[in-house]
């Protein structure tokens, strides 16, 4: 399984969507068992600015959706560090859509689908 992440969503102008995922507590009868998960997160280099690849003919045809203005877009490093620093600290607010919470990280609104 390969999940597209948020950085690919930034760079593709929304053409590829970051996978929505949640970790759920195991069933009661399995909570005492040891669990093992192996994860690998591939991200762009820290100095890459998270703006859509405007020169792509595919994106030009499909339309580009910007998560932020290009001149205000964070670098991968700023965004990654902001996401890590915000984990467990920020409290998402109720979003515009039902069942969606939002928080802001590095000047970008992040949506959490519950």
C-alpha positions in Angstrom: 0.0 0.0 0.0 1.3 3.4 -0.9 -0.4 6.4 0.5 0.0 9.8 -1.0 0.9 12.3 1.7 0.3 16.0 2.3 3.5 17.1 0.6 2.4 15.4 -2.6 -1.0 17.1 -2.3 0.8 20.5 -2.0 3.0 19.8 -5.0 0.2 18.4 -7.2 -2.1 21.4 -6.5 -4.6 19.0 -5.0 -4.6 16.5 -7.9 -3.4 13.8 -5.6 -5.0 13.9 -2.2 -3.2 13.1 1.0 -4.6 9.9 2.5 -6.9 10.4 5.4 -6.0 7.9 8.1 -6.6 7.3 11.8 -5.1 4.8 14.3 -7.8 3.1 16.3 -7.4 1.3 19.6 -7.5 -2.5 19.1 -10.5 -4.6 20.3 -10.7 -5.2 24.0 -9.5 -8.9 23.7 -6.3 -7.7 21.8 -5.3 -4.7 23.9 -2.8 -6.6 26.0 -1.0 -8.0 23.0 2.2 -6.6 21.5 1.7 -4.7 18.3 4.3 -3.9 15.7 4.0 -1.4 12.9 6.6 -0.4 10.4 6.2 3.0 8.8 8.2 4.9 6.3 7.5 8.6 5.6 9.1 10.0 2.4 9.1 13.8 2.2 10.8 16.3 0.0 14.0 18.0 1.1 13.6 20.5 3.8 14.4 23.5 1.5 11.7 22.6 -1.1 8.9 25.2 -1.1 5.5 23.6 -1.0 3.9 25.2 -4.1 2.2 23.4 -7.0 4.2 22.4 -10.0 2.6 24.9 -12.3 4.6 23.8 -15.4 2.9 20.4 -15.4 0.5 20.1 -18.4 -1.6 17.6 -16.4 -2.1 20.0 -13.5 -2.7 22.9 -15.9 -5.6 20.9 -17.5 -7.0 19.6 -14.2 -6.7 22.9 -12.4 -4.5 23.8 -9.4 -5.8 24.2 -5.9 -3.4 26.1 -3.7 -3.4 25.4 0.1 -1.8 28.8 0.6 -0.5 31.7 -1.5 2.7 30.8 -3.3 4.7 33.6 -1.6 3.5 32.5 1.8 3.9 28.7 1.3 6.1 27.0 3.8 9.2 25.0 3.0 9.0 21.2 3.6 11.2 21.6 6.6 9.1 24.4 8.2 5.9 22.4 7.6 7.3 19.1 8.9 8.7 20.7 12.0 5.4 22.6 12.5 3.3 19.4 12.2 5.6 17.6 14.7 5.6 20.5 17.2 1.8 20.8 17.0 1.1 17.2 17.7 -0.9 16.8 20.9 -0.6 20.5 21.7 -2.9 22.3 19.4 -6.7 21.9 19.8 -8.4 21.7 16.4 -11.4 23.9 16.0 -14.8 23.0 14.4 -14.4 23.4 10.6 -16.8 24.6 8.0 -17.9 21.1 7.0 -19.8 18.8 9.4 -17.4 16.3 11.1 -14.3 18.2 10.0 -12.0 19.9 12.5 -9.3 22.3 11.4 -6.0 23.6 12.8 -3.3 25.8 11.4 0.2 24.7 11.0 2.9 26.9 9.4 0.3 29.1 8.0 -1.6 26.3 6.4 -5.1 25.1 7.4 -5.1 21.3 8.1 -8.4 19.4 8.1 -9.1 16.4 10.3 -12.0 14.2 9.1 -13.7 12.5 12.0 
